[in-house]
Amino acid sequence: MASDKMQLLSDKLLQAFDDASVKRRQTRINAYVVMCEIWTHYYIPDSLTNRKMVLMASLENSLKKGEEKEQNWAGKVIPLMVIQSETVEDVVEILQLLKPALMSIVRDSSAANCNVCAQCCTVLGMLYFAGEKDPHEILVLMKILQGILQISTPDSENGEHYAKVLNCWSLLLTLLTPESIVEQITNAVLLSVSYLIGMLESKDLAVRTVIGKTLALMYELGLQHNTNFLQDELPDVIDTIQKLLTDVNRSQAKEHRKLQRFIFRDVLHYLQEHKIPAVRIKFADETLLLDSWAIHHQYSCLRNVFGAGMNVHLKENVLIRYMLKLGPKRDTMEKHSVKVMKMEQQLSNVIMAKKRAIARGKDRDKRSYVLE
């Protein structure tokens, strides 16, 4: 029954691949919607066999010539297609072919629609996360993103787009070595702490929270190379975070104030006491431990792509498991062995408990005999 369902999904994908190259715009959009719906919840790497180049040509054409809606849906398909790949080499190939079209939109951010630009930034971030190892190329993209951030002031209209671009910048930060991060920030190549502190005054909740997380991430990575990293700026950062933590601005929605306090409490604890909020993500018989700001951010970015389908990909997806250092996929026999070992251990614990109970009973009988 499961194989029949997978075959049906594969057939729908093949039809969507064909529809993505037709002349009618709405048909192409509908095809991208189908791809997103299937790839979000299922891992079907075989679906790309012999069709990847044709699909990439369609996506490239949509990015270059499509209108906003089509460009957005094409942008949503790309990271999902990347994660369906089984090797880093496949990702590198996709990056090389689609990077020029994505970069063209991102570089021309003044002319491009803000929504499309932010989506393309997100796509590039995921492509680099999955397949770019050259620190020079990573820094080049980070500088382009900084240019987008610095020419705009986040407000109610573009706050969400600003947050997406900064989120992408932070993801790229996790790909650099701690030594490089300290060097680039010290030499004013990357965004400064003073700039980020200033942006914390934004009225947009998404902007404030992503900046707070970025400051914690920056501090965590820098400390791995230099224990005195950001010591001069730290008092100002802590003071600003404390003010936001106690902010009682009634113009914000109650849930927004609650979310802000929750996030900035964790950030403040880390800045003051180096305590990281450890989170355990359970899926199937495994657990993913998020015990650093870097892995928190990487997981969050992937979660934004997959949504409710994240656990499926944690369990099945070869590339996701590689990126999050989960190791090879556990096969059925291994899971069965682990289950048997747990059952044996539980049985042994029960037997030992009974033996201890009997021994205690005998000791009580002896003590009562002596007293009599």
C-alpha positions as a printed NumPy array, in Angstrom:
array([[  0.   ,   0.   ,   0.   ],
       [  2.847,   2.387,   0.889],
       [  4.613,   1.626,  -2.405],
       [  1.404,   2.413,  -4.321],
       [  1.17 ,   5.777,  -2.58 ],
       [  4.799,   6.62 ,  -3.374],
       [  4.256,   5.648,  -6.992],
       [  1.233,   7.956,  -7.153],
       [  3.271,  10.825,  -5.688],
       [  6.102,  10.155,  -8.148],
       [  3.644,  10.253, -11.049],
       [  2.234,  13.582,  -9.808],
       [  5.77 ,  14.972,  -9.59 ],
       [  6.623,  13.846, -13.123],
       [  3.491,  15.573, -14.422],
       [  4.419,  18.702, -12.466],
       [  7.913,  18.648, -14.016],
       [  6.328,  18.631, -17.461],
       [  3.842,  21.375, -16.552],
       [  6.664,  23.614, -15.267],
       [  7.883,  24.12 , -18.838],
       [  4.594,  24.976, -20.554],
       [  3.761,  28.45 , -21.841],
       [  0.737,  29.13 , -19.611],
       [  1.902,  30.978, -16.482],
       [ -0.762,  29.654, -14.098],
       [  0.004,  26.068, -15.118],
       [  3.658,  26.614, -14.224],
       [  2.687,  28.091, -10.849],
       [  0.33 ,  25.176, -10.146],
       [  3.179,  22.783, -10.974],
       [  5.473,  24.499,  -8.455],
       [  2.721,  24.333,  -5.813],
       [  2.416,  20.557,  -6.323],
       [  6.2  ,  20.112,  -6.006],
       [  6.249,  22.098,  -2.763],
       [  3.345,  20.164,  -1.247],
       [  4.909,  16.774,  -2.015],
       [  8.566,  17.544,  -1.269],
       [  7.7  ,  19.239,   2.014],
       [  6.207,  16.045,   3.479],
       [  7.979,  13.265,   1.578],
       [ 11.548,  12.301,   0.765],
       [ 11.581,  10.988,  -2.827],
       [ 15.123,  11.522,  -4.208],
       [ 14.5  ,   9.135,  -7.125],
       [ 11.93 ,  11.583,  -8.501],
       [ 14.763,  13.815,  -9.755],
       [ 16.488,  11.061, -11.723],
       [ 16.903,  12.139, -15.359],
       [ 14.629,  15.175, -14.799],
       [ 16.799,  17.509, -12.733],
       [ 18.337,  19.476, -15.621],
       [ 14.943,  20.057, -17.269],
       [ 13.438,  21.264, -13.997],
       [ 16.351,  23.607, -13.317],
       [ 15.935,  25.118, -16.782],
       [ 12.259,  25.794, -15.993],
       [ 13.115,  27.329, -12.611],
       [ 15.799,  29.526, -14.124],
       [ 13.36 ,  30.752, -16.783],
       [ 10.729,  31.533, -14.118],
       [ 13.238,  33.508, -12.051],
       [ 14.427,  35.521, -15.05 ],
       [ 11.146,  36.165, -16.868],
       [  8.315,  35.337, -14.475],
       [  6.165,  37.794, -12.558],
       [  6.301,  38.123,  -8.757],
       [  4.016,  35.196,  -7.908],
       [  5.798,  32.805, -10.239],
       [  9.226,  33.93 ,  -9.011],
       [  8.174,  33.36 ,  -5.405],
       [  6.929,  29.838,  -6.046],
       [ 10.026,  28.995,  -8.076],
       [ 12.093,  30.267,  -5.133],
       [ 10.188,  27.988,  -2.74 ],
       [ 10.797,  24.95 ,  -4.949],
       [ 14.581,  25.36 ,  -5.185],
       [ 15.586,  24.621,  -1.545],
       [ 13.138,  21.693,  -1.468],
       [ 14.685,  20.315,  -4.662],
       [ 18.148,  20.758,  -3.145],
       [ 17.224,  18.812,  -0.021],
       [ 15.848,  15.977,  -2.175],
       [ 19.392,  15.544,  -3.523],
       [ 21.408,  12.704,  -2.048],
       [ 24.935,  14.123,  -2.266],
       [ 26.716,  17.444,  -1.753],
       [ 27.964,  17.166,  -5.345],
       [ 24.346,  17.338,  -6.572],
       [ 23.822,  20.484,  -4.485],
       [ 26.96 ,  22.11 ,  -5.922],
       [ 25.661,  21.441,  -9.435],
       [ 22.312,  23.091,  -8.63 ],
       [ 24.084,  26.046,  -7.009],
       [ 26.298,  26.638, -10.023],
       [ 23.39 ,  26.579, -12.473],
       [ 20.859,  28.696, -10.546],
       [ 23.201,  31.07 ,  -8.706],
       [ 23.492,  33.618, -11.596],
       [ 19.705,  34.108, -11.842],
       [ 19.298,  34.349,  -8.051],
       [ 22.243,  36.74 ,  -7.692],
       [ 20.866,  38.955, -10.445],
       [ 17.659,  39.503,  -8.466],
       [ 19.467,  39.972,  -5.155],
       [ 22.043,  42.423,  -6.528],
       [ 19.319,  44.498,  -8.168],
       [ 17.344,  44.719,  -4.914],
       [ 16.398,  48.356,  -5.564],
       [ 14.479,  47.391,  -8.684],
       [ 13.234,  43.954,  -7.641],
       [ 10.154,  43.4  ,  -5.575],
       [ 11.12 ,  43.232,  -1.869],
       [  9.284,  39.955,  -1.397],
       [ 11.048,  38.292,  -4.339],
       [ 14.426,  39.659,  -3.227],
       [ 13.957,  38.309,   0.316],
       [ 12.879,  34.92 ,  -1.059],
       [ 15.961,  34.725,  -3.287],
       [ 18.184,  35.642,  -0.321],
       [ 16.644,  32.748,   1.62 ],
       [ 17.206,  30.376,  -1.308],
       [ 20.854,  31.396,  -1.656],
       [ 21.369,  30.967,   2.08 ],
       [ 20.069,  27.395,   1.933],
       [ 22.113,  26.594,  -1.19 ],
       [ 25.287,  27.899,   0.453],
       [ 24.499,  26.071,   3.695],
       [ 24.109,  22.792,   1.816],
       [ 26.858,  23.081,  -0.776],
       [ 29.229,  26.067,  -0.53 ],
       [ 32.539,  25.508,   1.257],
       [ 34.587,  28.443,  -0.064],
       [ 34.796,  31.127,   2.69 ],
       [ 35.517,  33.813,   0.095],
       [ 32.255,  33.107,  -1.752],
       [ 30.375,  33.064,   1.557],
       [ 31.784,  36.478,   2.5  ],
       [ 30.891,  37.897,  -0.927],
       [ 27.236,  36.937,  -0.433],
       [ 27.245,  38.226,   3.15 ],
       [ 28.46 ,  41.629,   1.933],
       [ 25.678,  41.734,  -0.671],
       [ 23.119,  40.95 ,   2.041],
       [ 24.625,  43.652,   4.264],
       [ 24.134,  46.129,   1.449],
       [ 20.436,  45.244,   1.295],
       [ 20.095,  45.591,   5.079],
       [ 21.924,  48.895,   5.323],
       [ 19.979,  50.703,   2.605],
       [ 16.638,  49.963,   4.245],
       [ 15.078,  50.859,   7.573],
       [ 12.821,  48.075,   8.886],
       [  9.238,  49.19 ,   9.441],
       [  5.757,  47.698,   9.378],
       [  5.896,  47.325,   5.599],
       [  9.301,  45.73 ,   5.05 ],
       [ 10.133,  44.363,   8.513],
       [  9.437,  40.775,   7.503],
       [ 11.685,  41.053,   4.445],
       [ 14.467,  42.656,   6.51 ],
       [ 14.226,  39.802,   9.049],
       [ 14.485,  37.17 ,   6.282],
       [ 17.622,  38.76 ,   4.841],
       [ 19.273,  39.035,   8.274],
       [ 18.242,  35.449,   9.03 ],
       [ 20.072,  34.362,   5.878],
       [ 23.131,  36.453,   6.848],
       [ 23.2  ,  34.739,  10.257],
       [ 22.994,  31.297,   8.646],
       [ 26.029,  32.132,   6.517],
       [ 27.824,  33.291,   9.682],
       [ 27.622,  29.713,  11.03 ],
       [ 29.614,  28.527,   7.984],
       [ 32.668,  30.692,   8.777],
       [ 35.432,  29.678,  11.167],
       [ 35.513,  31.463,  14.565],
       [ 38.896,  32.948,  13.648],
       [ 37.523,  34.401,  10.406],
       [ 34.467,  35.828,  12.198],
       [ 36.595,  37.66 ,  14.766],
       [ 38.898,  38.989,  12.044],
       [ 36.089,  40.183,   9.743],
       [ 34.131,  41.896,  12.546],
       [ 37.277,  43.52 ,  13.972],
       [ 38.177,  44.86 ,  10.519],
       [ 34.598,  46.139,   9.989],
       [ 34.02 ,  43.817,   7.039],
       [ 30.938,  42.222,   8.609],
       [ 28.031,  43.94 ,  10.364],
       [ 29.1  ,  45.652,  13.581],
       [ 27.566,  45.064,  16.997],
       [ 26.747,  48.767,  17.273],
       [ 24.696,  48.551,  14.053],
       [ 22.742,  45.558,  15.377],
       [ 22.13 ,  47.291,  18.726],
       [ 20.713,  50.267,  16.854],
       [ 18.365,  48.041,  14.867],
       [ 16.98 ,  46.592,  18.111],
       [ 14.94 ,  49.787,  18.357],
       [ 12.856,  48.626,  15.386],
       [  9.116,  48.453,  16.017],
       [  8.898,  45.14 ,  14.158],
       [  8.935,  42.059,  16.413],
       [ 10.496,  39.757,  13.787],
       [ 13.384,  42.193,  13.309],
       [ 14.06 ,  42.56 ,  17.049],
       [ 14.01 ,  38.815,  17.727],
       [ 16.275,  37.848,  14.82 ],
       [ 18.76 ,  40.569,  15.842],
       [ 18.764,  39.304,  19.433],
       [ 19.501,  35.762,  18.248],
       [ 22.158,  37.056,  15.836],
       [ 23.98 ,  38.871,  18.644],
       [ 24.025,  35.69 ,  20.757],
       [ 25.207,  33.666,  17.744],
       [ 27.946,  36.169,  16.918],
       [ 29.151,  36.194,  20.53 ],
       [ 29.127,  32.376,  20.759],
       [ 31.151,  31.86 ,  17.588],
       [ 33.627,  34.658,  18.364],
       [ 34.318,  33.331,  21.869],
       [ 35.525,  30.049,  20.378],
       [ 38.548,  31.931,  19.018],
       [ 38.992,  34.853,  21.42 ],
       [ 37.765,  34.766,  25.024],
       [ 37.797,  38.593,  25.089],
       [ 35.627,  38.912,  21.996],
       [ 33.141,  41.836,  22.197],
       [ 34.058,  42.603,  25.829],
       [ 33.925,  46.36 ,  25.158],
       [ 30.518,  46.186,  23.471],
       [ 28.975,  43.606,  25.803],
       [ 27.725,  46.043,  28.517],
       [ 25.752,  48.026,  25.912],
       [ 24.312,  44.833,  24.432],
       [ 23.222,  43.54 ,  27.842],
       [ 21.719,  46.9  ,  28.815],
       [ 19.668,  47.072,  25.602],
       [ 18.5  ,  43.457,  25.934],
       [ 17.438,  44.061,  29.56 ],
       [ 15.331,  47.035,  28.492],
       [ 13.613,  44.953,  25.811],
       [ 13.087,  42.141,  28.303],
       [ 11.087,  44.442,  30.587],
       [  9.377,  46.318,  27.77 ],
       [  5.676,  46.709,  28.566],
       [  4.65 ,  48.604,  25.444],
       [  0.9  ,  48.116,  25.381],
       [  0.748,  48.911,  21.675],
       [  2.156,  45.418,  21.032],
       [ -0.065,  42.378,  21.061],
       [  0.091,  40.318,  24.241],
       [  1.497,  37.265,  22.447],
       [  4.173,  39.465,  20.842],
       [  5.295,  40.77 ,  24.23 ],
       [  5.365,  37.217,  25.576],
       [  7.453,  35.961,  22.642],
       [  9.883,  38.873,  22.983],
       [ 10.391,  38.182,  26.7  ],
       [ 10.882,  34.463,  26.034],
       [ 13.56 ,  35.005,  23.371],
       [ 15.441,  37.838,  25.041],
       [ 15.483,  36.003,  28.378],
       [ 17.448,  33.196,  26.703],
       [ 19.74 ,  35.689,  24.961],
       [ 20.416,  37.561,  28.203],
       [ 21.179,  34.361,  30.149],
       [ 23.724,  33.421,  27.512],
       [ 25.394,  36.835,  27.395],
       [ 25.647,  37.015,  31.183],
       [ 26.128,  33.405,  32.237],
       [ 26.961,  31.522,  29.007],
       [ 23.904,  29.314,  29.514],
       [ 22.524,  27.971,  26.252],
       [ 18.86 ,  26.829,  26.09 ],
       [ 19.254,  23.142,  25.201],
       [ 16.324,  21.714,  23.234],
       [ 15.754,  18.064,  22.337],
       [ 13.896,  17.306,  19.116],
       [ 12.475,  13.783,  19.207],
       [ 11.642,  11.992,  15.972],
       [ 10.975,   8.273,  15.569],
       [ 13.458,   6.544,  17.924],
       [ 16.077,   9.298,  17.726],
       [ 16.769,  12.669,  19.312],
       [ 18.432,  15.779,  17.886],
       [ 20.075,  17.913,  20.574],
       [ 20.139,  21.665,  19.927],
       [ 22.825,  22.749,  22.389],
       [ 24.335,  25.817,  20.718],
       [ 23.048,  28.976,  19.073],
       [ 24.588,  27.823,  15.788],
       [ 22.737,  24.492,  15.649],
       [ 19.584,  26.247,  16.909],
       [ 19.753,  28.65 ,  13.972],
       [ 20.568,  25.994,  11.373],
       [ 17.668,  23.83 ,  12.536],
       [ 15.332,  26.852,  12.584],
       [ 16.213,  27.74 ,   8.973],
       [ 15.542,  24.169,   7.822],
       [ 12.313,  24.127,   9.839],
       [ 11.187,  27.262,   7.98 ],
       [ 11.577,  25.343,   4.709],
       [  9.869,  22.093,   5.726],
       [  7.35 ,  23.205,   8.322],
       [  5.322,  20.239,   9.575],
       [  7.318,  17.835,   7.388],
       [ 10.587,  18.418,   9.263],
       [ 10.468,  15.205,  11.321],
       [ 10.053,  13.087,   8.193],
       [ 13.225,  14.561,   6.728],
       [ 15.158,  14.252,   9.996],
       [ 14.387,  10.545,   9.889],
       [ 14.766,   9.802,   6.167],
       [ 16.656,  12.573,   4.383],
       [ 20.315,  11.733,   3.743],
       [ 21.408,  15.329,   3.149],
       [ 19.559,  16.758,   6.168],
       [ 21.108,  14.131,   8.418],
       [ 24.533,  15.021,   7.028],
       [ 24.003,  18.769,   7.519],
       [ 22.816,  18.34 ,  11.123],
       [ 25.456,  15.68 ,  11.897],
       [ 22.887,  12.987,  12.7  ],
       [ 24.896,  10.271,  11.008],
       [ 23.634,   7.654,   8.536],
       [ 19.991,   6.707,   8.506],
       [ 19.229,   3.952,  10.997],
       [ 17.924,   0.811,   9.302],
       [ 15.093,  -1.399,  10.539],
       [ 17.394,  -4.106,  11.917],
       [ 19.38 ,  -1.599,  13.955],
       [ 16.19 ,  -0.144,  15.418],
       [ 14.965,  -3.656,  16.241],
       [ 18.269,  -4.45 ,  17.994],
       [ 18.074,  -1.28 ,  20.061],
       [ 14.476,  -2.091,  21.023],
       [ 15.433,  -5.643,  22.058],
       [ 18.356,  -4.334,  24.132],
       [ 16.04 ,  -1.89 ,  25.914],
       [ 13.532,  -4.653,  26.646],
       [ 16.31 ,  -6.915,  27.976],
       [ 17.572,  -4.107,  30.186],
       [ 14.075,  -3.438,  31.518],
       [ 13.581,  -7.16 ,  32.25 ],
       [ 16.931,  -7.289,  34.031],
       [ 15.972,  -4.259,  36.12 ],
       [ 12.679,  -5.93 ,  37.136],
       [ 14.456,  -9.157,  38.173],
       [ 17.05 ,  -7.267,  40.214],
       [ 14.308,  -5.228,  41.9  ],
       [ 12.519,  -8.416,  42.917],
       [ 15.737,  -9.909,  44.303],
       [ 16.402,  -6.764,  46.328],
       [ 12.815,  -6.83 ,  47.669],
       [ 13.165, -10.472,  48.785],
       [ 16.514,  -9.763,  50.447],
       [ 15.067,  -6.798,  52.325],
       [ 12.144,  -8.976,  53.457],
       [ 14.504, -11.63 ,  54.864],
       [ 16.498,  -8.952,  56.695],
       [ 13.315,  -7.634,  58.283],
       [ 12.344, -11.142,  59.403],
       [ 15.765, -11.638,  61.039],
       [ 15.567,  -8.313,  62.877],
       [ 12.094,  -9.034,  64.213],
       [ 13.265, -12.508,  65.424],
       [ 16.167, -10.958,  67.363],
       [ 13.856,  -8.414,  69.023],
       [ 11.481, -11.098,  70.202]])
